[in-house]
Amino acid sequence: MEALAIERKAEQNRELRERLMQLKKERNAIILAHYYQRDEIQEVADFRGDSFLLAQKAAATEADVIVFCGVHFMGESAKILAPNKVVLVPDERAGCPMADMVHPIGLREMKARHPNAKVVTYINSSADVKAETDICCTSANAVKVVNSVDADEIIWCPDKNLGHYVSQFTDKKMIIWEGYCNTHDMLTIKDVEETRAKHPNAQFVVHPECRPEVVAMADFVGSTTAILKYCRESDRQEFIVGTEDGTGYQLRLDSPNKIFHFASKFLVCPNMKVNNLKKVVKCLETMQPQIYVPQEVADKARVSLERMLLVK
């Protein structure tokens, strides 16, 4: 029975992929997928990437329709950078709890308390918050962005763990918002110690959204893209991975002969996994759900995103 179910699933996915190729051609559409998406979505994506790469692809694409397979704020960023494109998301319920931890009213109050500070906001945030921001960043370029800002004080939001990591590489005063990623923040010292005990020859690579005490244990710290590059180019053959388990798809693709262990079975973002291949096809069939950002908000938020893209 299990073998039959697997066979039926494979056939269904084959039919869905064929339908998707047809719809992409009809709509002149492009599929962008974050590294944390299900394997079945990453397999059909035109581009896989982290938030920074996908923002660049959204800004540069000549497609008429962008299907953004990620969470809601990512679709918003694509719409802000490509306002004349139709931006679809497979499931509008795919939100980001960390993005919801900062609200524009609270950010405006903090700005009033620190009038000499500039606001650097992690791209994992809503369009409304980006509109209150001087410059956005991703985990890949956060240190460069903070050091590029012409101010001695930085209001950083919303991820306190990434903010703590960045603070170690700048002389600027960091005023850090108390947000966090539910998934990465779940990883503990105990998880890492237990996994290392099982795999003593593995190197530990970790995302800076994890807790500072966990990050301190790492052999390598970096964004999702940096982790992928490090593991691909390393002479080591075995790794313990401290980031969302969707990265396993690209890790295995890049390095099929290497071994990857995730540091915890709980490194799964339920919001990212809301999307599936069937929903990707359906959103192109119905051209819904579409992402809309009010023009006044988009115009302000676009400045912070475009500044981010200019940082080298």
C-alpha positions in Angstrom: 0.0 0.0 0.0 2.8 2.4 0.9 4.6 1.8 -2.4 1.3 2.4 -4.3 0.8 5.7 -2.5 4.3 6.8 -3.3 3.7 5.9 -7.0 0.5 7.8 -7.1 2.1 10.9 -5.5 4.9 10.8 -8.0 2.4 10.6 -10.9 0.4 13.5 -9.4 3.5 15.6 -9.1 4.5 14.8 -12.7 1.1 16.0 -13.9 1.3 19.1 -11.8 4.8 19.9 -13.1 3.5 19.6 -16.7 0.6 21.9 -16.0 2.9 24.4 -14.3 5.2 24.6 -17.3 2.1 25.2 -19.5 0.8 28.0 -17.2 4.3 29.6 -16.9 4.4 30.0 -20.7 0.9 31.3 -20.9 1.3 33.8 -18.2 4.9 34.7 -18.8 5.6 33.8 -15.2 8.7 33.2 -13.1 8.8 31.0 -10.0 11.0 32.2 -7.1 11.5 29.8 -4.2 13.1 30.4 -0.9 15.6 27.7 0.3 13.2 26.8 3.1 10.4 25.7 0.7 9.4 22.1 0.2 11.6 20.1 -2.1 8.8 19.7 -4.7 8.7 23.5 -5.0 12.4 24.0 -5.1 12.6 21.4 -7.9 10.4 23.6 -10.2 11.7 27.0 -9.3 13.4 29.2 -11.9 15.5 30.6 -9.0 16.1 29.3 -5.6 17.7 31.6 -3.1 17.7 33.5 0.2 15.8 36.7 0.7 18.5 38.9 -0.8 19.0 36.9 -4.1 15.2 36.6 -4.6 14.8 40.4 -4.0 17.4 41.0 -6.7 15.6 38.6 -9.1 12.2 40.2 -8.5 13.7 43.7 -9.2 15.4 42.5 -12.4 12.9 40.1 -14.0 11.3 40.7 -17.3 8.4 38.3 -16.5 4.9 39.7 -16.2 4.0 37.5 -13.3 6.1 36.6 -10.2 5.1 33.6 -8.2 6.9 34.0 -4.9 7.1 30.8 -2.9 8.1 31.9 0.6 6.2 33.9 3.2 4.1 37.0 2.9 6.7 39.7 3.5 8.8 38.3 0.7 5.9 38.7 -1.7 5.5 42.2 -0.5 9.2 43.0 -1.1 8.8 41.6 -4.6 5.8 43.8 -5.3 7.5 46.9 -3.9 10.6 46.3 -6.1 8.5 45.4 -9.2 5.3 47.4 -8.8 4.2 46.8 -12.4 4.3 43.1 -12.1 1.6 40.8 -10.8 3.0 39.1 -7.7 1.3 35.9 -6.6 1.8 33.8 -3.5 0.7 30.1 -3.3 -1.0 30.6 0.1 -1.6 34.0 1.7 -1.6 32.4 5.2 2.1 31.8 4.9 3.1 34.6 7.4 6.2 35.2 9.5 5.8 35.4 13.3 9.0 37.4 13.6 7.8 40.0 11.1 4.7 40.4 13.2 6.8 41.1 16.3 7.4 44.7 15.1 4.7 47.2 14.3 5.2 50.7 12.7 3.6 52.5 15.7 6.1 50.9 18.1 9.0 51.6 15.8 7.9 55.3 15.5 7.9 55.5 19.3 11.4 54.1 19.4 12.6 56.5 16.7 11.2 59.4 18.8 13.2 58.1 21.9 16.4 57.9 19.8 16.3 60.9 17.3 19.9 60.5 16.3 19.6 56.9 15.3 19.1 55.4 11.9 16.8 52.4 11.5 18.2 49.2 9.9 15.5 46.6 9.4 15.9 43.0 8.6 14.1 42.2 5.4 12.0 39.7 7.4 9.5 42.5 8.1 6.2 44.0 6.8 6.0 46.7 4.1 4.6 49.0 6.8 7.7 48.6 8.9 10.0 48.9 5.9 8.3 52.3 5.2 9.6 53.5 8.6 13.1 52.2 7.9 16.2 54.0 6.6 17.7 50.9 5.1 16.9 47.2 5.0 19.3 44.3 5.1 19.4 40.5 5.0 21.5 38.1 7.1 23.9 37.9 4.1 24.7 41.6 4.2 23.6 42.8 7.6 27.1 43.7 8.9 28.0 45.6 5.7 24.7 47.5 5.8 25.1 48.5 9.4 28.6 49.7 8.9 27.6 51.6 5.8 25.1 53.8 7.6 26.1 57.4 8.4 25.1 57.3 12.1 26.7 56.3 15.4 23.4 54.8 16.7 21.4 52.1 15.0 17.9 51.0 15.8 17.8 47.4 14.8 14.7 45.3 14.2 13.1 42.8 14.5 15.6 39.9 15.2 17.5 40.3 18.4 19.7 37.2 17.7 20.9 38.5 14.4 21.2 42.0 16.0 23.5 40.5 18.7 25.6 38.8 16.1 26.0 42.0 14.0 26.9 44.1 17.1 30.1 42.1 17.4 31.3 43.5 14.1 30.6 47.2 14.4 31.5 50.1 16.7 28.0 51.6 16.4 25.6 51.5 19.3 23.0 48.9 18.5 19.5 49.5 20.0 18.0 46.1 19.5 14.3 45.2 19.1 13.2 42.1 21.1 12.0 39.9 18.2 13.2 36.5 17.1 12.6 33.7 14.6 10.5 31.0 16.2 12.2 28.2 14.3 15.9 29.3 14.7 15.4 30.4 18.3 14.2 26.9 19.2 17.7 25.4 18.8 19.5 24.9 22.1 23.0 24.1 23.4 21.7 20.7 24.4 20.5 20.0 20.9 23.9 20.8 19.5 25.8 18.8 22.2 23.6 15.7 21.6 24.0 15.9 17.9 27.8 16.4 18.1 28.0 13.4 20.4 26.3 11.3 17.7 28.4 12.7 14.9 31.8 13.7 16.4 33.5 14.2 13.0 30.9 16.7 11.7 31.4 20.5 11.6 28.6 22.6 13.0 27.4 25.4 10.7 24.8 27.8 12.0 22.6 30.7 11.0 23.0 33.9 13.1 19.2 34.0 13.7 20.0 31.3 16.3 20.6 32.1 20.0 24.0 33.7 20.8 25.1 30.8 23.0 24.3 28.4 20.1 26.1 30.6 17.5 29.1 30.7 19.8 29.4 26.9 19.4 29.7 27.0 15.6 32.6 26.1 13.4 31.0 28.5 10.8 28.4 31.2 11.1 26.6 32.6 8.1 23.4 33.3 6.1 21.7 30.4 4.3 23.6 31.2 1.1 26.9 31.5 3.0 26.3 28.1 4.7 25.6 26.5 1.3 28.8 28.0 -0.1 30.9 26.9 2.9 29.7 23.3 2.8 30.1 23.1 -0.9 33.7 24.4 -0.9 34.8 22.7 2.3 37.1 19.7 2.4 35.1 18.3 5.3 32.6 15.6 4.4 30.1 15.8 7.3 28.1 18.7 8.8 25.7 19.5 11.5 23.3 22.1 10.1 21.8 24.8 12.3 19.2 26.4 10.0 15.8 25.5 8.5 15.6 22.0 7.1 14.5 23.1 3.6 18.2 23.9 3.0 18.8 20.2 2.8 17.6 20.2 -0.8 20.3 22.6 -2.0 22.9 21.1 0.3 22.4 17.6 -1.1 22.2 19.0 -4.7 25.5 20.8 -4.3 27.3 18.1 -2.4 25.7 14.7 -3.1 28.6 12.8 -1.5 28.6 14.7 1.7 26.6 14.0 4.8 24.3 16.5 6.5 22.6 16.2 9.9 20.2 18.8 11.1 20.9 19.9 14.7 17.3 19.5 15.7 14.2 17.8 14.3 12.3 21.1 15.1 14.2 23.2 12.6 11.1 23.3 10.4 9.3 26.6 9.6 5.6 25.6 9.5 4.8 28.9 7.6 7.3 28.1 4.8 5.9 24.6 4.5 2.3 25.8 4.0 3.0 26.1 0.3 3.0 23.0 -1.9 3.2 22.2 -5.6 -0.6 22.0 -6.0 -1.0 25.5 -4.6 1.6 26.9 -6.9 -0.3 25.5 -9.9 -3.6 26.8 -8.6 -2.4 30.3 -8.0 -1.3 30.6 -11.6 -4.6 29.1 -12.8 -6.7 31.6 -10.8 -4.1 34.4 -10.6 -4.9 34.6 -6.9 -3.9 35.3 -4.2 -2.2 38.5 -5.4 0.0 40.8 -3.3 -1.0 44.4 -3.0 0.9 47.1 -1.2 -0.6 50.6 -0.9 1.3 53.0 -3.1 2.2 55.4 -0.3 3.6 52.6 1.8 5.4 51.0 -1.2 7.1 54.3 -2.2 8.6 54.7 1.2 9.5 51.0 1.7 11.1 50.9 -1.8 13.7 53.5 -0.7 14.9 51.2 2.1 15.0 48.2 -0.1 16.8 49.9 -3.0 19.4 51.3 -0.5 20.0 47.7 0.6 20.6 46.5 -3.0 23.2 49.2 -3.5 25.4 48.1 -0.6 28.4 46.2 -1.9 
